[in-house]
Amino acid sequence: MCRSWSCVFLQMPVMDGYETCKALRDIENQGMPHISIIALTANAMASDEQKCLDAGMDAFLTKPINQEYMVQIILGTVSSGTQSV
């Protein structure tokens, strides 16, 4: 059964975010629609953001979370017609 989600929150006990992103992008290369990926991390350096974007993530949020900004990012991703992870 195939399901469609607007947003999924993951905590990775086995794979890190970069590995998870690669696995999802590999699935897309097999014909699945684009899945938006938003990184949420305590690493707030500009180089961390660039590393996430280079890995294929669509957006980057840092802890502590700015709730208004987080909602903007999530709603922007969901309303773009893609799935969010």
Secondary structure, 3 states (H helix, E strand, C coil): CCCCCCECCCCCCCCCHHHHHHHHHHHHCCCCCCEECEEEECCCCHHHHHHHHHCCCCEEEECCCCHHHHHHHHHHHHHCCCEEC
